[in-house]
């Protein structure tokens, strides 16, 4: 019976930590850059687009495809940084819990 109570307490603590982490991620802003910083994309920790900056020199109608590629590259850079930060925070929350390998939280 003692083990069940311990598990219930650990689950409750983890729930609180998860809620705090989710709030932190909502406030987190990461930037991805491409083209030597000519295109910058800002994402929240949850992957929502928060901002887009484009160097005015890229506003050439003849090079729209280059601009599109740079925006995609900057977005992907920001997304990778956001996901890495999410995984880092998740590792902090789940430290010491016996989770199966490869299990991702939140579900």
C-alpha positions in Angstrom: 0.0 0.0 0.0 2.9 2.3 0.7 4.2 2.0 -2.9 0.8 3.0 -4.3 0.7 6.1 -2.1 4.2 7.0 -3.2 3.3 6.5 -6.9 0.2 8.7 -6.4 2.3 11.4 -4.8 4.9 11.2 -7.5 2.2 11.4 -10.2 0.7 14.5 -8.5 4.1 16.2 -8.3 4.8 15.4 -11.9 1.4 16.8 -13.0 2.3 20.1 -11.3 5.7 20.2 -12.9 4.2 19.4 -16.3 1.8 22.3 -15.9 4.6 24.7 -15.0 6.7 23.5 -17.9 3.8 24.0 -20.3 3.4 27.6 -19.0 7.1 28.2 -19.5 7.0 26.8 -23.0 4.1 29.1 -23.9 6.3 32.1 -22.9 9.5 30.8 -24.5 10.5 32.4 -27.8 13.2 31.0 -30.0 14.6 32.4 -33.2 15.7 30.6 -36.3 17.8 32.3 -38.9 18.8 31.7 -42.5 20.6 33.5 -45.2 23.2 34.8 -42.8 20.5 36.4 -40.6 18.7 38.0 -43.5 15.6 36.0 -42.6 14.6 35.5 -38.9 11.6 33.6 -37.7 10.4 33.7 -34.0 8.4 30.8 -32.6 6.9 30.1 -29.2 8.0 27.0 -27.4 4.8 25.4 -28.6 5.6 26.1 -32.3 3.4 29.1 -32.8 4.8 31.7 -35.2 5.5 34.9 -33.2 7.4 37.0 -35.7 9.1 37.1 -39.1 11.8 39.6 -40.1 13.1 39.9 -43.7 16.0 42.0 -44.8 14.6 44.6 -47.3 17.3 43.7 -49.8 15.5 40.4 -50.3 12.3 42.1 -51.5 13.2 41.5 -55.1 10.3 40.1 -57.2 12.8 38.3 -59.4 14.1 36.3 -56.4 10.8 35.3 -54.7 11.8 31.6 -54.7 15.0 32.3 -52.8 13.1 34.3 -50.2 10.6 31.5 -49.8 13.4 29.0 -49.3 15.0 31.2 -46.7 11.8 31.6 -44.8 11.3 27.8 -44.7 14.9 27.3 -43.6 14.6 29.9 -40.8 11.3 28.3 -39.7 12.8 24.9 -39.6 15.8 26.2 -37.6 13.5 27.8 -35.0 11.3 24.7 -34.8 14.4 22.5 -34.2 15.5 24.9 -31.4 12.0 24.9 -29.9 11.8 21.1 -29.9 15.3 20.8 -28.4 14.3 23.1 -25.6 11.0 21.2 -25.0 13.0 18.0 -24.7 15.5 19.5 -22.3 12.7 20.8 -20.1 10.9 17.5 -20.3 14.0 15.7 -19.2 14.2 18.0 -16.1 10.5 17.2 -15.2 10.8 13.4 -15.7 14.3 13.1 -14.1 14.3 10.0 -11.9 11.0 8.6 -13.2 11.2 5.0 -14.5 9.8 5.8 -18.0 10.3 3.3 -20.8 12.9 4.3 -23.4 11.5 6.4 -26.2 8.3 7.3 -24.3 7.5 10.9 -25.1 5.5 13.2 -22.8 3.1 14.9 -22.9 1.2 12.1 -24.5 
